[in-house]
């Protein structure tokens, strides 16, 4: 195959590396921070750079921004990867920064995946951030408030970098194709806006991934172009058609980080869509998670939780359907099990909602933690021995089935100190309408009955 890019060593770098922005004018997708006239941009262009934490998904420009900061203030750029570096590497970087400071120059110390450093490793930077040895720039895909020490957070501003919009990615791909110096402009690449939209969609907000997918697509298309196998012939136009794109994008995985922010954000969205009675929203987030590689059994377990927490006794059948979907997934696997879970998800979303059981459970739990350990009333205790009977265990117990409607009116099943407490409050939806009506009927029987386990104290 011909050398499509010439002999320049730079051309053998990945396309994303060759097109790395060299100024804030070229830095795209983060206009909320670096648009014209934004305070942070003005500060950087004025040479005022402070320690910061850059929080955002992969491929949105965290490393690129750190390099730009160094260039704007003519600082030495030192980089560490928290995945590969240890205490020895941190010490070496600090020693180098001290020498640079002694020469009157600033140092940007960039730590990629900073959340992977443990507490002691993060603490190792603190003195040198405080005394100005380094300007600390950390990059993380995880929520800093959970993953980083408060001491480090107090010494650095947190900036949120967002996924790059699809239209911005399309423009970036167009620029890459037309750029003759660093991009693919030396090639005759023929591609439609629709095809670029497909690549941008597959990149899922990740600029690096978009450029990599474009480069892979061009490699595949060029290998099929007439003349590519002859060293003396000229390579024809590279056409990025649907066939090439399907091959290049096969096996593409969308953004989904198990155990990370994207994971919990999406399961939260699924749960809230079910709670909000949106079958379309619930189905969308379910498929998004499956498409990203989430274990269907994890979702099945969460759907069981939804059945109890948000549907409850408004439709008790929801719990049965959720458990059945879990069972189908375990027995049949993909894809039959996923369809069963989808059925359960949609059922939950469409079912009447009640959190009365959930609320009552939490309230009882809280009350128990804050109250004495009341004894079980004597009439509710079991009396398997003669001594227990003599002590009054089980005495005056009223067997409910011997009474009208199998209800011993006036009886109490709580300790005397809290016998009148009512935690469970059915809602006026679904089956709980009938449950509420029955409870009201039984309470009327209590009021009409002359006998009471704990008579009200006289005024």
PAPA-25861 format. One record per residue (C-alpha): residue in one letter; x, y, z. Coordinates in steps of 0.1 Angstrom, whole numbers, padded with zeros to 4 digits, always signed. Layout:
% residues N
AXYZ
...
This chain:
% residues 459
X+0000+0000+0000
X+0012+0035-0008
X+0023+0059+0020
X-0008+0081+0021
X+0007+0106+0044
X+0042+0111+0031
X+0075+0107+0050
X+0071+0134+0077
X+0074+0117+0111
X+0046+0138+0124
X+0022+0123+0099
X+0026+0089+0116
X+0011+0103+0148
X-0026+0095+0153
X-0049+0121+0137
X-0062+0132+0171
X-0027+0139+0183
X-0018+0159+0151
X-0049+0181+0154
X-0045+0188+0191
X-0055+0225+0196
X-0026+0250+0201
X-0047+0280+0212
X-0080+0286+0229
X-0095+0297+0195
X-0090+0261+0183
X-0103+0246+0216
X-0139+0235+0209
X-0169+0223+0228
X-0165+0241+0261
X-0179+0275+0253
X-0195+0278+0288
X-0159+0282+0301
X-0138+0294+0272
X-0162+0313+0249
X-0152+0348+0239
X-0153+0371+0269
X-0157+0344+0295
X-0139+0352+0327
X-0117+0321+0328
X-0106+0326+0292
X-0097+0362+0299
X-0077+0351+0330
X-0057+0326+0310
X-0051+0350+0281
X-0038+0375+0307
X-0013+0349+0320
X-0032+0343+0352
X-0035+0306+0358
X-0044+0289+0391
X-0046+0253+0403
X-0077+0235+0391
X-0094+0201+0387
X-0109+0194+0353
X-0139+0171+0356
X-0155+0155+0325
X-0159+0124+0304
X-0131+0111+0281
X-0122+0130+0250
X-0135+0165+0259
X-0101+0182+0261
X-0088+0179+0297
X-0052+0170+0287
X-0053+0195+0259
X-0064+0223+0281
X-0036+0216+0306
X-0011+0219+0278
X-0026+0251+0266
X-0024+0266+0301
X+0013+0258+0301
X+0018+0275+0267
X-0001+0306+0277
X+0021+0313+0307
X+0054+0298+0293
X+0055+0272+0320
X+0072+0239+0321
X+0047+0211+0315
X+0052+0180+0337
X+0027+0151+0334
X+0019+0122+0357
X-0006+0094+0353
X-0022+0082+0385
X-0026+0048+0369
X+0011+0043+0363
X+0028+0066+0388
X+0037+0061+0424
X+0053+0080+0453
X+0087+0078+0436
X+0074+0095+0405
X+0056+0122+0425
X+0088+0130+0443
X+0108+0132+0411
X+0082+0155+0395
X+0083+0178+0426
X+0121+0178+0426
X+0121+0189+0389
X+0096+0216+0397
X+0117+0229+0425
X+0147+0233+0401
X+0125+0250+0376
X+0112+0274+0402
X+0148+0282+0413
X+0154+0293+0377
X+0124+0317+0378
X+0100+0296+0357
X+0066+0282+0365
X+0056+0246+0364
X+0022+0231+0354
X+0020+0197+0370
X-0007+0178+0352
X-0020+0146+0369
X-0043+0125+0347
X-0069+0102+0364
X-0061+0120+0397
X-0089+0102+0414
X-0069+0070+0412
X-0043+0084+0437
X-0050+0074+0473
X-0054+0099+0501
X-0017+0099+0511
X-0006+0104+0474
X-0030+0133+0470
X-0018+0148+0502
X+0018+0147+0489
X+0010+0176+0465
X-0005+0200+0491
X+0027+0217+0504
X+0040+0224+0469
X+0006+0237+0457
X+0006+0261+0487
X+0041+0274+0482
X+0038+0279+0445
X+0063+0252+0435
X+0036+0238+0411
X+0004+0249+0395
X-0016+0217+0400
X-0040+0206+0373
X-0058+0173+0379
X-0080+0155+0354
X-0108+0132+0364
X-0138+0114+0349
X-0152+0109+0384
X-0171+0132+0407
X-0143+0151+0426
X-0165+0156+0457
X-0165+0118+0462
X-0130+0109+0449
X-0107+0137+0459
X-0095+0149+0494
X-0112+0180+0507
X-0077+0195+0514
X-0068+0192+0477
X-0102+0205+0466
X-0098+0235+0488
X-0067+0245+0470
X-0080+0240+0434
X-0110+0253+0415
X-0132+0226+0399
X-0143+0231+0363
X-0168+0208+0346
X-0160+0200+0310
X-0190+0187+0290
X-0195+0161+0263
X-0189+0177+0229
X-0222+0183+0210
X-0227+0163+0178
X-0228+0194+0156
X-0194+0205+0170
X-0180+0171+0163
X-0192+0172+0127
X-0175+0205+0122
X-0143+0191+0138
X-0144+0162+0114
X-0149+0185+0084
X-0119+0205+0095
X-0098+0174+0099
X-0107+0163+0063
X-0098+0197+0048
X-0066+0204+0069
X-0037+0198+0044
X-0010+0205+0070
X-0020+0182+0099
X-0052+0165+0088
X-0064+0145+0059
X-0064+0173+0034
X-0037+0157+0012
X-0061+0128+0006
X-0092+0130-0016
X-0117+0121+0010
X-0153+0120-0002
X-0178+0119+0027
X-0214+0132+0031
X-0227+0152+0060
X-0249+0122+0069
X-0218+0099+0071
X-0200+0125+0094
X-0231+0126+0115
X-0230+0088+0119
X-0193+0090+0130
X-0201+0119+0154
X-0230+0100+0169
X-0208+0069+0174
X-0182+0091+0191
X-0207+0099+0218
X-0194+0134+0227
X-0157+0123+0226
X-0136+0143+0202
X-0106+0120+0203
X-0129+0090+0195
X-0145+0109+0166
X-0111+0116+0150
X-0099+0081+0156
X-0131+0067+0140
X-0126+0090+0110
X-0090+0079+0106
X-0099+0042+0109
X-0127+0047+0083
X-0102+0063+0059
X-0077+0035+0064
X-0103+0009+0056
X-0116+0028+0026
X-0081+0035+0012
X-0072-0002+0014
X-0101-0009-0010
X-0094+0020-0033
X-0081+0012-0068
X-0044+0015-0071
X-0036+0010-0034
X-0017-0022-0040
X+0005-0008-0068
X+0035+0014-0057
X+0035+0032-0091
X-0001+0041-0093
X-0020+0070-0078
X-0045+0062-0051
X-0081+0071-0061
X-0105+0090-0040
X-0113+0076-0006
X-0150+0072-0003
X-0165+0068+0031
X-0197+0050+0022
X-0221+0032+0045
X-0204-0001+0040
X-0171+0013+0052
X-0187+0030+0082
X-0205-0002+0092
X-0172-0020+0092
X-0153+0007+0110
X-0179+0012+0137
X-0187-0024+0144
X-0181-0032+0180
X-0183+0005+0190
X-0192+0009+0227
X-0211+0039+0239
X-0201+0059+0269
X-0207+0038+0300
X-0183+0035+0329
X-0194+0008+0353
X-0191+0021+0388
X-0184+0056+0375
X-0206+0087+0372
X-0222+0077+0339
X-0233+0044+0354
X-0250+0060+0384
X-0264+0089+0364
X-0281+0065+0339
X-0295+0041+0365
X-0308+0072+0384
X-0325+0084+0351
X-0340+0050+0346
X-0354+0048+0381
X-0368+0084+0379
X-0384+0077+0345
X-0402+0047+0360
X-0413+0067+0391
X-0425+0095+0368
X-0446+0071+0347
X-0427+0076+0315
X-0425+0042+0297
X-0405+0058+0268
X-0380+0075+0291
X-0376+0043+0311
X-0371+0022+0280
X-0346+0046+0266
X-0323+0046+0297
X-0326+0008+0300
X-0315+0003+0264
X-0287+0029+0268
X-0273+0010+0297
X-0275-0023+0279
X-0260-0008+0248
X-0231+0005+0270
X-0224-0030+0284
X-0242-0029+0317
X-0250-0063+0332
X-0287-0069+0327
X-0289-0087+0360
X-0279-0055+0378
X-0308-0037+0361
X-0332-0066+0369
X-0323-0062+0406
X-0330-0025+0405
X-0363-0031+0388
X-0373-0053+0418
X-0364-0024+0440
X-0386+0000+0419
X-0415-0024+0422
X-0414-0022+0460
X-0403+0015+0464
X-0424+0032+0438
X-0453+0009+0429
X-0458-0009+0461
X-0493-0020+0471
X-0509+0001+0444
X-0501-0028+0421
X-0486-0058+0440
X-0484-0077+0407
X-0455-0054+0397
X-0432-0072+0421
X-0441-0106+0407
X-0434-0093+0371
X-0400-0079+0382
X-0390-0111+0398
X-0401-0131+0367
X-0380-0108+0345
X-0350-0114+0367
X-0356-0152+0365
X-0359-0151+0327
X-0326-0132+0323
X-0309-0158+0345
X-0324-0187+0327
X-0322-0175+0290
X-0296-0148+0289
X-0293-0125+0258
X-0315-0114+0241
X-0346-0130+0255
X-0339-0120+0291
X-0334-0083+0281
X-0368-0083+0264
X-0383-0096+0296
X-0366-0069+0316
X-0378-0043+0291
X-0414-0056+0296
X-0410-0053+0333
X-0396-0018+0331
X-0425-0006+0309
X-0450-0023+0333
X-0435-0005+0362
X-0436+0029+0344
X-0473+0024+0335
X-0484+0010+0368
X-0502+0031+0395
X-0476+0045+0419
X-0474+0044+0457
X-0445+0049+0480
X-0466+0044+0511
X-0449+0011+0520
X-0415+0027+0514
X-0423+0058+0535
X-0438+0037+0563
X-0409+0014+0564
X-0384+0043+0566
X-0405+0061+0593
X-0408+0030+0614
X-0370+0024+0611
X-0363+0059+0622
X-0387+0058+0651
X-0373+0025+0663
X-0337+0039+0663
X-0349+0069+0684
X-0372+0052+0709
X-0367+0027+0737
X-0369-0011+0731
X-0404-0016+0742
X-0413-0050+0754
X-0436-0073+0735
X-0471-0070+0751
X-0480-0101+0772
X-0510-0110+0751
X-0488-0113+0719
X-0461-0135+0735
X-0459-0172+0728
X-0465-0195+0758
X-0450-0229+0751
X-0445-0237+0788
X-0466-0238+0819
X-0444-0212+0837
X-0449-0188+0808
X-0486-0192+0809
X-0486-0186+0847
X-0466-0154+0839
X-0495-0142+0817
X-0478-0149+0783
X-0504-0151+0757
X-0532-0143+0781
X-0563-0126+0768
X-0551-0131+0733
X-0581-0127+0709
X-0580-0151+0680
X-0591-0130+0650
X-0608-0158+0631
X-0633-0162+0658
X-0647-0127+0652
X-0668-0111+0625
X-0648-0104+0593
X-0619-0122+0610
X-0612-0090+0629
X-0610-0086+0667
X-0622-0050+0670
X-0604-0030+0696
X-0573-0052+0697
X-0538-0038+0695
X-0506-0053+0681
X-0482-0026+0692
X-0466-0019+0726
X-0489+0001+0748
X-0467+0032+0747
X-0472+0036+0710
X-0504+0016+0705
X-0522+0043+0685
X-0495+0051+0660
X-0503+0047+0623
X-0474+0047+0599
X-0489+0031+0568
X-0510+0056+0548
X-0523+0041+0516
X-0526+0065+0486
X-0557+0069+0465
X-0542+0050+0435
X-0545+0015+0423
X-0552-0013+0447
X-0544+0009+0477
X-0577+0026+0471
X-0594-0007+0483
X-0567-0011+0510
X-0575+0024+0523
X-0613+0017+0523
X-0608-0016+0543
X-0586+0002+0569
X-0612+0029+0573
X-0639+0002+0578
X-0618-0016+0604
X-0611+0016+0623
X-0649+0023+0624
X-0653-0012+0639
X-0628-0002+0666
X-0647+0030+0674
X-0681+0012+0675
X-0667-0016+0698
X-0670-0013+0735
X-0639-0034+0742
X-0604-0019+0738
X-0570-0034+0746
X-0557-0001+0759
X-0586+0022+0769
X-0580+0059+0764
X-0570+0077+0796
X-0598+0098+0811
X-0593+0136+0811
